[in-house]
Amino acid sequence: MRERLAIAYFVASTIALVAPVYTSVGNHIEPRVLGLPWSLVYVLGVIAANFVALAWMYRRGIGR
């Protein structure tokens, strides 16, 4: 069950980085966050969320 949930999460995060989701949500220069354009902050946020999910999966022993 946990493996399926993890797969569903990573499929959703992949969809968040491809069209049409990225073009409607993350493909903007404004607003700027700490001087960085929103498009970069959006991608970095998805990558950071994937890191947290992978660390959680590692700690729980999911997929072993």
PDB file of N, CA, C, O and CB in Angstrom:
ATOM      1  N   MET A   1       0.821  -1.192   0.000  1.00  0.00           N
ATOM      2  CA  MET A   1       0.000   0.000   0.000  1.00  0.00           C
ATOM      3  C   MET A   1       0.868   1.260   0.000  1.00  0.00           C
ATOM      4  O   MET A   1       0.581   2.202  -0.738  1.00  0.00           O
ATOM      5  CB  MET A   1      -0.936  -0.004   1.206  1.00  0.00           C
ATOM      6  N   ARG A   2       1.924   1.291   0.815  1.00  0.00           N
ATOM      7  CA  ARG A   2       2.791   2.467   0.867  1.00  0.00           C
ATOM      8  C   ARG A   2       3.526   2.673  -0.446  1.00  0.00           C
ATOM      9  O   ARG A   2       3.749   3.808  -0.868  1.00  0.00           O
ATOM     10  CB  ARG A   2       3.791   2.338   2.005  1.00  0.00           C
ATOM     11  N   GLU A   3       3.902   1.577  -1.089  1.00  0.00           N
ATOM     12  CA  GLU A   3       4.594   1.695  -2.366  1.00  0.00           C
ATOM     13  C   GLU A   3       3.692   2.345  -3.417  1.00  0.00           C
ATOM     14  O   GLU A   3       4.141   3.181  -4.201  1.00  0.00           O
ATOM     15  CB  GLU A   3       5.063   0.315  -2.847  1.00  0.00           C
ATOM     16  N   ARG A   4       2.432   1.957  -3.423  1.00  0.00           N
ATOM     17  CA  ARG A   4       1.484   2.553  -4.383  1.00  0.00           C
ATOM     18  C   ARG A   4       1.268   4.027  -4.098  1.00  0.00           C
ATOM     19  O   ARG A   4       1.149   4.833  -5.021  1.00  0.00           O
ATOM     20  CB  ARG A   4       0.139   1.816  -4.343  1.00  0.00           C
ATOM     21  N   LEU A   5       1.218   4.378  -2.828  1.00  0.00           N
ATOM     22  CA  LEU A   5       1.068   5.782  -2.468  1.00  0.00           C
ATOM     23  C   LEU A   5       2.293   6.583  -2.902  1.00  0.00           C
ATOM     24  O   LEU A   5       2.160   7.701  -3.400  1.00  0.00           O
ATOM     25  CB  LEU A   5       0.843   5.928  -0.956  1.00  0.00           C
ATOM     26  N   ALA A   6       3.469   6.021  -2.716  1.00  0.00           N
ATOM     27  CA  ALA A   6       4.698   6.698  -3.137  1.00  0.00           C
ATOM     28  C   ALA A   6       4.731   6.863  -4.651  1.00  0.00           C
ATOM     29  O   ALA A   6       5.106   7.923  -5.152  1.00  0.00           O
ATOM     30  CB  ALA A   6       5.935   5.919  -2.663  1.00  0.00           C
ATOM     31  N   ILE A   7       4.345   5.829  -5.376  1.00  0.00           N
ATOM     32  CA  ILE A   7       4.314   5.926  -6.839  1.00  0.00           C
ATOM     33  C   ILE A   7       3.326   6.990  -7.279  1.00  0.00           C
ATOM     34  O   ILE A   7       3.618   7.777  -8.179  1.00  0.00           O
ATOM     35  CB  ILE A   7       3.948   4.572  -7.468  1.00  0.00           C
ATOM     36  N   ALA A   8       2.154   7.019  -6.648  1.00  0.00           N
ATOM     37  CA  ALA A   8       1.154   8.037  -6.997  1.00  0.00           C
ATOM     38  C   ALA A   8       1.679   9.441  -6.714  1.00  0.00           C
ATOM     39  O   ALA A   8       1.431  10.360  -7.495  1.00  0.00           O
ATOM     40  CB  ALA A   8      -0.153   7.797  -6.218  1.00  0.00           C
ATOM     41  N   TYR A   9       2.402   9.621  -5.606  1.00  0.00           N
ATOM     42  CA  TYR A   9       2.962  10.931  -5.288  1.00  0.00           C
ATOM     43  C   TYR A   9       3.960  11.372  -6.349  1.00  0.00           C
ATOM     44  O   TYR A   9       3.918  12.517  -6.800  1.00  0.00           O
ATOM     45  CB  TYR A   9       3.633  10.905  -3.915  1.00  0.00           C
ATOM     46  N   PHE A  10       4.856  10.476  -6.752  1.00  0.00           N
ATOM     47  CA  PHE A  10       5.869  10.865  -7.723  1.00  0.00           C
ATOM     48  C   PHE A  10       5.290  11.060  -9.119  1.00  0.00           C
ATOM     49  O   PHE A  10       5.816  11.858  -9.895  1.00  0.00           O
ATOM     50  CB  PHE A  10       6.963   9.829  -7.765  1.00  0.00           C
ATOM     51  N   VAL A  11       4.235  10.358  -9.447  1.00  0.00           N
ATOM     52  CA  VAL A  11       3.539  10.619 -10.708  1.00  0.00           C
ATOM     53  C   VAL A  11       2.907  12.009 -10.656  1.00  0.00           C
ATOM     54  O   VAL A  11       2.973  12.760 -11.630  1.00  0.00           O
ATOM     55  CB  VAL A  11       2.455   9.530 -10.985  1.00  0.00           C
ATOM     56  N   ALA A  12       2.298  12.349  -9.526  1.00  0.00           N
ATOM     57  CA  ALA A  12       1.697  13.682  -9.378  1.00  0.00           C
ATOM     58  C   ALA A  12       2.753  14.780  -9.436  1.00  0.00           C
ATOM     59  O   ALA A  12       2.510  15.834 -10.024  1.00  0.00           O
ATOM     60  CB  ALA A  12       0.924  13.775  -8.057  1.00  0.00           C
ATOM     61  N   SER A  13       3.924  14.552  -8.835  1.00  0.00           N
ATOM     62  CA  SER A  13       4.963  15.578  -8.890  1.00  0.00           C
ATOM     63  C   SER A  13       5.537  15.713 -10.297  1.00  0.00           C
ATOM     64  O   SER A  13       5.940  16.803 -10.701  1.00  0.00           O
ATOM     65  CB  SER A  13       6.081  15.255  -7.899  1.00  0.00           C
ATOM     66  N   THR A  14       5.574  14.618 -11.037  1.00  0.00           N
ATOM     67  CA  THR A  14       6.008  14.704 -12.430  1.00  0.00           C
ATOM     68  C   THR A  14       5.006  15.485 -13.262  1.00  0.00           C
ATOM     69  O   THR A  14       5.386  16.305 -14.098  1.00  0.00           O
ATOM     70  CB  THR A  14       6.204  13.308 -13.019  1.00  0.00           C
ATOM     71  N   ILE A  15       3.732  15.229 -13.033  1.00  0.00           N
ATOM     72  CA  ILE A  15       2.686  15.968 -13.751  1.00  0.00           C
ATOM     73  C   ILE A  15       2.756  17.450 -13.412  1.00  0.00           C
ATOM     74  O   ILE A  15       2.457  18.294 -14.257  1.00  0.00           O
ATOM     75  CB  ILE A  15       1.288  15.410 -13.409  1.00  0.00           C
ATOM     76  N   ALA A  16       3.147  17.773 -12.188  1.00  0.00           N
ATOM     77  CA  ALA A  16       3.254  19.181 -11.786  1.00  0.00           C
ATOM     78  C   ALA A  16       4.347  19.917 -12.543  1.00  0.00           C
ATOM     79  O   ALA A  16       4.349  21.147 -12.584  1.00  0.00           O
ATOM     80  CB  ALA A  16       3.518  19.280 -10.297  1.00  0.00           C
ATOM     81  N   LEU A  17       5.285  19.175 -13.148  1.00  0.00           N
ATOM     82  CA  LEU A  17       6.390  19.822 -13.855  1.00  0.00           C
ATOM     83  C   LEU A  17       6.261  19.782 -15.372  1.00  0.00           C
ATOM     84  O   LEU A  17       7.165  20.242 -16.069  1.00  0.00           O
ATOM     85  CB  LEU A  17       7.677  19.180 -13.459  1.00  0.00           C
ATOM     86  N   VAL A  18       5.170  19.248 -15.904  1.00  0.00           N
ATOM     87  CA  VAL A  18       4.981  19.216 -17.350  1.00  0.00           C
ATOM     88  C   VAL A  18       3.706  19.966 -17.705  1.00  0.00           C
ATOM     89  O   VAL A  18       2.857  20.233 -16.854  1.00  0.00           O
ATOM     90  CB  VAL A  18       4.925  17.756 -17.874  1.00  0.00           C
ATOM     91  N   ALA A  19       3.598  20.298 -18.989  1.00  0.00           N
ATOM     92  CA  ALA A  19       2.415  21.005 -19.471  1.00  0.00           C
ATOM     93  C   ALA A  19       1.205  20.096 -19.362  1.00  0.00           C
ATOM     94  O   ALA A  19       1.373  18.885 -19.508  1.00  0.00           O
ATOM     95  CB  ALA A  19       2.608  21.483 -20.929  1.00  0.00           C
ATOM     96  N   PRO A  20       0.035  20.573 -19.124  1.00  0.00           N
ATOM     97  CA  PRO A  20      -0.380  21.968 -18.997  1.00  0.00           C
ATOM     98  C   PRO A  20      -0.324  22.515 -17.574  1.00  0.00           C
ATOM     99  O   PRO A  20      -0.601  23.697 -17.370  1.00  0.00           O
ATOM    100  CB  PRO A  20      -1.763  22.116 -19.515  1.00  0.00           C
ATOM    101  N   VAL A  21       0.026  21.695 -16.583  1.00  0.00           N
ATOM    102  CA  VAL A  21       0.031  22.177 -15.195  1.00  0.00           C
ATOM    103  C   VAL A  21       1.115  23.228 -14.995  1.00  0.00           C
ATOM    104  O   VAL A  21       0.851  24.288 -14.427  1.00  0.00           O
ATOM    105  CB  VAL A  21       0.241  21.007 -14.213  1.00  0.00           C
ATOM    106  N   TYR A  22       2.327  22.948 -15.454  1.00  0.00           N
ATOM    107  CA  TYR A  22       3.412  23.901 -15.252  1.00  0.00           C
ATOM    108  C   TYR A  22       3.139  25.217 -15.977  1.00  0.00           C
ATOM    109  O   TYR A  22       3.408  26.291 -15.439  1.00  0.00           O
ATOM    110  CB  TYR A  22       4.734  23.304 -15.728  1.00  0.00           C
ATOM    111  N   THR A  23       2.614  25.137 -17.179  1.00  0.00           N
ATOM    112  CA  THR A  23       2.383  26.369 -17.938  1.00  0.00           C
ATOM    113  C   THR A  23       1.295  27.231 -17.312  1.00  0.00           C
ATOM    114  O   THR A  23       1.307  28.451 -17.479  1.00  0.00           O
ATOM    115  CB  THR A  23       2.010  26.038 -19.372  1.00  0.00           C
ATOM    116  N   SER A  24       0.353  26.619 -16.594  1.00  0.00           N
ATOM    117  CA  SER A  24      -0.700  27.426 -15.989  1.00  0.00           C
ATOM    118  C   SER A  24      -0.347  27.890 -14.569  1.00  0.00           C
ATOM    119  O   SER A  24      -0.856  28.916 -14.118  1.00  0.00           O
ATOM    120  CB  SER A  24      -1.994  26.638 -15.962  1.00  0.00           C
ATOM    121  N   VAL A  25       0.508  27.158 -13.865  1.00  0.00           N
ATOM    122  CA  VAL A  25       0.810  27.501 -12.474  1.00  0.00           C
ATOM    123  C   VAL A  25       2.212  28.083 -12.315  1.00  0.00           C
ATOM    124  O   VAL A  25       2.386  29.108 -11.655  1.00  0.00           O
ATOM    125  CB  VAL A  25       0.664  26.273 -11.592  1.00  0.00           C
ATOM    126  N   GLY A  26       3.200  27.447 -12.908  1.00  0.00           N
ATOM    127  CA  GLY A  26       4.571  27.808 -12.594  1.00  0.00           C
ATOM    128  C   GLY A  26       5.317  28.606 -13.630  1.00  0.00           C
ATOM    129  O   GLY A  26       6.453  29.008 -13.379  1.00  0.00           O
ATOM    130  N   ASN A  27       4.739  28.850 -14.767  1.00  0.00           N
ATOM    131  CA  ASN A  27       5.467  29.507 -15.846  1.00  0.00           C
ATOM    132  C   ASN A  27       5.236  31.016 -15.836  1.00  0.00           C
ATOM    133  O   ASN A  27       4.703  31.576 -16.794  1.00  0.00           O
ATOM    134  CB  ASN A  27       5.051  28.922 -17.193  1.00  0.00           C
ATOM    135  N   HIS A  28       5.640  31.666 -14.751  1.00  0.00           N
ATOM    136  CA  HIS A  28       5.501  33.117 -14.625  1.00  0.00           C
ATOM    137  C   HIS A  28       6.788  33.679 -14.041  1.00  0.00           C
ATOM    138  O   HIS A  28       7.466  33.016 -13.256  1.00  0.00           O
ATOM    139  CB  HIS A  28       4.273  33.497 -13.737  1.00  0.00           C
ATOM    140  N   ILE A  29       7.114  34.890 -14.423  1.00  0.00           N
ATOM    141  CA  ILE A  29       8.281  35.552 -13.840  1.00  0.00           C
ATOM    142  C   ILE A  29       7.886  36.223 -12.530  1.00  0.00           C
ATOM    143  O   ILE A  29       8.628  36.168 -11.550  1.00  0.00           O
ATOM    144  CB  ILE A  29       8.880  36.589 -14.826  1.00  0.00           C
ATOM    145  N   GLU A  30       6.731  36.848 -12.517  1.00  0.00           N
ATOM    146  CA  GLU A  30       6.253  37.526 -11.312  1.00  0.00           C
ATOM    147  C   GLU A  30       5.301  36.616 -10.573  1.00  0.00           C
ATOM    148  O   GLU A  30       4.568  35.890 -11.246  1.00  0.00           O
ATOM    149  CB  GLU A  30       5.564  38.867 -11.657  1.00  0.00           C
ATOM    150  N   PRO A  31       5.242  36.585  -9.298  1.00  0.00           N
ATOM    151  CA  PRO A  31       5.987  37.366  -8.330  1.00  0.00           C
ATOM    152  C   PRO A  31       7.395  36.830  -8.145  1.00  0.00           C
ATOM    153  O   PRO A  31       7.701  35.693  -8.505  1.00  0.00           O
ATOM    154  CB  PRO A  31       5.263  37.387  -7.007  1.00  0.00           C
ATOM    155  N   ARG A  32       8.217  37.648  -7.593  1.00  0.00           N
ATOM    156  CA  ARG A  32       9.570  37.214  -7.267  1.00  0.00           C
ATOM    157  C   ARG A  32       9.618  36.836  -5.800  1.00  0.00           C
ATOM    158  O   ARG A  32       9.056  37.524  -4.947  1.00  0.00           O
ATOM    159  CB  ARG A  32      10.612  38.319  -7.589  1.00  0.00           C
ATOM    160  N   VAL A  33      10.295  35.732  -5.516  1.00  0.00           N
ATOM    161  CA  VAL A  33      10.435  35.250  -4.144  1.00  0.00           C
ATOM    162  C   VAL A  33      11.918  35.288  -3.808  1.00  0.00           C
ATOM    163  O   VAL A  33      12.714  34.556  -4.396  1.00  0.00           O
ATOM    164  CB  VAL A  33       9.839  33.798  -3.966  1.00  0.00           C
ATOM    165  N   LEU A  34      12.280  36.135  -2.871  1.00  0.00           N
ATOM    166  CA  LEU A  34      13.680  36.342  -2.491  1.00  0.00           C
ATOM    167  C   LEU A  34      14.546  36.673  -3.706  1.00  0.00           C
ATOM    168  O   LEU A  34      15.703  36.258  -3.782  1.00  0.00           O
ATOM    169  CB  LEU A  34      14.226  35.097  -1.784  1.00  0.00           C
ATOM    170  N   GLY A  35      13.991  37.409  -4.640  1.00  0.00           N
ATOM    171  CA  GLY A  35      14.719  37.821  -5.832  1.00  0.00           C
ATOM    172  C   GLY A  35      14.726  36.810  -6.963  1.00  0.00           C
ATOM    173  O   GLY A  35      15.248  37.097  -8.040  1.00  0.00           O
ATOM    174  N   LEU A  36      14.161  35.636  -6.740  1.00  0.00           N
ATOM    175  CA  LEU A  36      14.117  34.601  -7.775  1.00  0.00           C
ATOM    176  C   LEU A  36      12.757  34.624  -8.465  1.00  0.00           C
ATOM    177  O   LEU A  36      11.742  34.875  -7.816  1.00  0.00           O
ATOM    178  CB  LEU A  36      14.397  33.198  -7.169  1.00  0.00           C
ATOM    179  N   PRO A  37      12.724  34.366  -9.766  1.00  0.00           N
ATOM    180  CA  PRO A  37      11.436  34.329 -10.459  1.00  0.00           C
ATOM    181  C   PRO A  37      10.589  33.142  -9.994  1.00  0.00           C
ATOM    182  O   PRO A  37      11.118  32.112  -9.575  1.00  0.00           O
ATOM    183  CB  PRO A  37      11.652  34.260 -11.977  1.00  0.00           C
ATOM    184  N   TRP A  38       9.274  33.304 -10.076  1.00  0.00           N
ATOM    185  CA  TRP A  38       8.349  32.283  -9.602  1.00  0.00           C
ATOM    186  C   TRP A  38       8.568  30.943 -10.288  1.00  0.00           C
ATOM    187  O   TRP A  38       8.429  29.899  -9.650  1.00  0.00           O
ATOM    188  CB  TRP A  38       6.927  32.737  -9.816  1.00  0.00           C
ATOM    189  N   SER A  39       8.908  30.948 -11.572  1.00  0.00           N
ATOM    190  CA  SER A  39       9.087  29.686 -12.284  1.00  0.00           C
ATOM    191  C   SER A  39      10.209  28.850 -11.660  1.00  0.00           C
ATOM    192  O   SER A  39      10.092  27.627 -11.574  1.00  0.00           O
ATOM    193  CB  SER A  39       9.388  29.952 -13.765  1.00  0.00           C
ATOM    194  N   LEU A  40      11.287  29.493 -11.226  1.00  0.00           N
ATOM    195  CA  LEU A  40      12.386  28.786 -10.582  1.00  0.00           C
ATOM    196  C   LEU A  40      11.997  28.315  -9.183  1.00  0.00           C
ATOM    197  O   LEU A  40      12.331  27.199  -8.786  1.00  0.00           O
ATOM    198  CB  LEU A  40      13.620  29.681 -10.512  1.00  0.00           C
ATOM    199  N   VAL A  41      11.297  29.160  -8.441  1.00  0.00           N
ATOM    200  CA  VAL A  41      10.863  28.799  -7.092  1.00  0.00           C
ATOM    201  C   VAL A  41       9.902  27.612  -7.151  1.00  0.00           C
ATOM    202  O   VAL A  41       9.961  26.731  -6.294  1.00  0.00           O
ATOM    203  CB  VAL A  41      10.190  30.006  -6.390  1.00  0.00           C
ATOM    204  N   TYR A  42       9.025  27.577  -8.145  1.00  0.00           N
ATOM    205  CA  TYR A  42       8.068  26.480  -8.302  1.00  0.00           C
ATOM    206  C   TYR A  42       8.799  25.152  -8.536  1.00  0.00           C
ATOM    207  O   TYR A  42       8.486  24.148  -7.897  1.00  0.00           O
ATOM    208  CB  TYR A  42       7.100  26.773  -9.472  1.00  0.00           C
ATOM    209  N   VAL A  43       9.756  25.150  -9.437  1.00  0.00           N
ATOM    210  CA  VAL A  43      10.511  23.929  -9.730  1.00  0.00           C
ATOM    211  C   VAL A  43      11.336  23.504  -8.518  1.00  0.00           C
ATOM    212  O   VAL A  43      11.377  22.319  -8.185  1.00  0.00           O
ATOM    213  CB  VAL A  43      11.429  24.139 -10.951  1.00  0.00           C
ATOM    214  N   LEU A  44      11.987  24.447  -7.860  1.00  0.00           N
ATOM    215  CA  LEU A  44      12.765  24.117  -6.666  1.00  0.00           C
ATOM    216  C   LEU A  44      11.880  23.593  -5.538  1.00  0.00           C
ATOM    217  O   LEU A  44      12.305  22.731  -4.769  1.00  0.00           O
ATOM    218  CB  LEU A  44      13.537  25.339  -6.190  1.00  0.00           C
ATOM    219  N   GLY A  45      10.670  24.101  -5.434  1.00  0.00           N
ATOM    220  CA  GLY A  45       9.732  23.608  -4.429  1.00  0.00           C
ATOM    221  C   GLY A  45       9.324  22.171  -4.680  1.00  0.00           C
ATOM    222  O   GLY A  45       9.231  21.378  -3.743  1.00  0.00           O
ATOM    223  N   VAL A  46       9.081  21.828  -5.933  1.00  0.00           N
ATOM    224  CA  VAL A  46       8.735  20.441  -6.272  1.00  0.00           C
ATOM    225  C   VAL A  46       9.924  19.526  -6.002  1.00  0.00           C
ATOM    226  O   VAL A  46       9.745  18.421  -5.488  1.00  0.00           O
ATOM    227  CB  VAL A  46       8.295  20.328  -7.755  1.00  0.00           C
ATOM    228  N   ILE A  47      11.119  19.963  -6.336  1.00  0.00           N
ATOM    229  CA  ILE A  47      12.315  19.156  -6.081  1.00  0.00           C
ATOM    230  C   ILE A  47      12.527  18.978  -4.577  1.00  0.00           C
ATOM    231  O   ILE A  47      12.872  17.883  -4.132  1.00  0.00           O
ATOM    232  CB  ILE A  47      13.560  19.811  -6.724  1.00  0.00           C
ATOM    233  N   ALA A  48      12.329  20.027  -3.795  1.00  0.00           N
ATOM    234  CA  ALA A  48      12.474  19.921  -2.344  1.00  0.00           C
ATOM    235  C   ALA A  48      11.425  18.971  -1.755  1.00  0.00           C
ATOM    236  O   ALA A  48      11.732  18.198  -0.848  1.00  0.00           O
ATOM    237  CB  ALA A  48      12.355  21.312  -1.694  1.00  0.00           C
ATOM    238  N   ALA A  49      10.209  19.025  -2.259  1.00  0.00           N
ATOM    239  CA  ALA A  49       9.165  18.111  -1.788  1.00  0.00           C
ATOM    240  C   ALA A  49       9.513  16.667  -2.141  1.00  0.00           C
ATOM    241  O   ALA A  49       9.257  15.757  -1.353  1.00  0.00           O
ATOM    242  CB  ALA A  49       7.799  18.492  -2.394  1.00  0.00           C
ATOM    243  N   ASN A  50      10.092  16.454  -3.317  1.00  0.00           N
ATOM    244  CA  ASN A  50      10.523  15.106  -3.689  1.00  0.00           C
ATOM    245  C   ASN A  50      11.648  14.619  -2.773  1.00  0.00           C
ATOM    246  O   ASN A  50      11.683  13.443  -2.413  1.00  0.00           O
ATOM    247  CB  ASN A  50      10.984  15.077  -5.158  1.00  0.00           C
ATOM    248  N   PHE A  51      12.558  15.504  -2.397  1.00  0.00           N
ATOM    249  CA  PHE A  51      13.628  15.139  -1.472  1.00  0.00           C
ATOM    250  C   PHE A  51      13.063  14.709  -0.126  1.00  0.00           C
ATOM    251  O   PHE A  51      13.496  13.708   0.445  1.00  0.00           O
ATOM    252  CB  PHE A  51      14.596  16.306  -1.287  1.00  0.00           C
ATOM    253  N   VAL A  52      12.103  15.462   0.375  1.00  0.00           N
ATOM    254  CA  VAL A  52      11.490  15.127   1.658  1.00  0.00           C
ATOM    255  C   VAL A  52      10.767  13.782   1.566  1.00  0.00           C
ATOM    256  O   VAL A  52      10.855  12.967   2.484  1.00  0.00           O
ATOM    257  CB  VAL A  52      10.508  16.239   2.097  1.00  0.00           C
ATOM    258  N   ALA A  53      10.057  13.548   0.471  1.00  0.00           N
ATOM    259  CA  ALA A  53       9.343  12.286   0.301  1.00  0.00           C
ATOM    260  C   ALA A  53      10.324  11.112   0.208  1.00  0.00           C
ATOM    261  O   ALA A  53      10.084  10.058   0.796  1.00  0.00           O
ATOM    262  CB  ALA A  53       8.455  12.340  -0.956  1.00  0.00           C
ATOM    263  N   LEU A  54      11.410  11.287  -0.517  1.00  0.00           N
ATOM    264  CA  LEU A  54      12.400  10.214  -0.620  1.00  0.00           C
ATOM    265  C   LEU A  54      13.077   9.949   0.719  1.00  0.00           C
ATOM    266  O   LEU A  54      13.334   8.793   1.055  1.00  0.00           O
ATOM    267  CB  LEU A  54      13.449  10.560  -1.673  1.00  0.00           C
ATOM    268  N   ALA A  55      13.372  10.992   1.490  1.00  0.00           N
ATOM    269  CA  ALA A  55      13.975  10.806   2.807  1.00  0.00           C
ATOM    270  C   ALA A  55      13.011  10.072   3.730  1.00  0.00           C
ATOM    271  O   ALA A  55      13.429   9.201   4.493  1.00  0.00           O
ATOM    272  CB  ALA A  55      14.374  12.161   3.419  1.00  0.00           C
ATOM    273  N   TRP A  56      11.729  10.413   3.669  1.00  0.00           N
ATOM    274  CA  TRP A  56      10.728   9.728   4.479  1.00  0.00           C
ATOM    275  C   TRP A  56      10.624   8.251   4.088  1.00  0.00           C
ATOM    276  O   TRP A  56      10.533   7.374   4.947  1.00  0.00           O
ATOM    277  CB  TRP A  56       9.363  10.416   4.331  1.00  0.00           C
ATOM    278  N   MET A  57      10.639   7.994   2.784  1.00  0.00           N
ATOM    279  CA  MET A  57      10.570   6.604   2.313  1.00  0.00           C
ATOM    280  C   MET A  57      11.805   5.820   2.766  1.00  0.00           C
ATOM    281  O   MET A  57      11.694   4.651   3.135  1.00  0.00           O
ATOM    282  CB  MET A  57      10.444   6.560   0.769  1.00  0.00           C
ATOM    283  N   TYR A  58      12.950   6.441   2.739  1.00  0.00           N
ATOM    284  CA  TYR A  58      14.179   5.774   3.172  1.00  0.00           C
ATOM    285  C   TYR A  58      14.117   5.429   4.659  1.00  0.00           C
ATOM    286  O   TYR A  58      14.486   4.327   5.066  1.00  0.00           O
ATOM    287  CB  TYR A  58      15.402   6.663   2.886  1.00  0.00           C
ATOM    288  N   ARG A  59      13.645   6.383   5.466  1.00  0.00           N
ATOM    289  CA  ARG A  59      13.557   6.163   6.909  1.00  0.00           C
ATOM    290  C   ARG A  59      12.558   5.067   7.256  1.00  0.00           C
ATOM    291  O   ARG A  59      12.763   4.317   8.210  1.00  0.00           O
ATOM    292  CB  ARG A  59      13.169   7.453   7.613  1.00  0.00           C
ATOM    293  N   ARG A  60      11.478   4.971   6.485  1.00  0.00           N
ATOM    294  CA  ARG A  60      10.439   3.973   6.735  1.00  0.00           C
ATOM    295  C   ARG A  60      10.766   2.615   6.138  1.00  0.00           C
ATOM    296  O   ARG A  60      10.119   1.621   6.468  1.00  0.00           O
ATOM    297  CB  ARG A  60       9.127   4.452   6.189  1.00  0.00           C
ATOM    298  N   GLY A  61      11.759   2.562   5.266  1.00  0.00           N
ATOM    299  CA  GLY A  61      12.128   1.299   4.641  1.00  0.00           C
ATOM    300  C   GLY A  61      11.180   0.879   3.545  1.00  0.00           C
ATOM    301  O   GLY A  61      11.016  -0.314   3.287  1.00  0.00           O
ATOM    302  N   ILE A  62      10.556   1.837   2.898  1.00  0.00           N
ATOM    303  CA  ILE A  62       9.605   1.532   1.835  1.00  0.00           C
ATOM    304  C   ILE A  62      10.378   1.129   0.584  1.00  0.00           C
ATOM    305  O   ILE A  62      11.307   1.819   0.167  1.00  0.00           O
ATOM    306  CB  ILE A  62       8.675   2.748   1.547  1.00  0.00           C
ATOM    307  N   GLY A  63       9.989   0.021   0.000  1.00  0.00           N
ATOM    308  CA  GLY A  63      10.605  -0.440  -1.234  1.00  0.00           C
ATOM    309  C   GLY A  63      11.739  -1.413  -1.028  1.00  0.00           C
ATOM    310  O   GLY A  63      12.387  -1.808  -1.997  1.00  0.00           O
ATOM    311  N   ARG A  64      12.001  -1.812   0.197  1.00  0.00           N
ATOM    312  CA  ARG A  64      13.074  -2.770   0.455  1.00  0.00           C
ATOM    313  C   ARG A  64      12.535  -4.168   0.455  1.00  0.00           C
ATOM    314  O   ARG A  64      13.289  -5.120   0.655  1.00  0.00           O
ATOM    315  CB  ARG A  64      13.764  -2.477   1.775  1.00  0.00           C
TER     316      ARG A  64
END
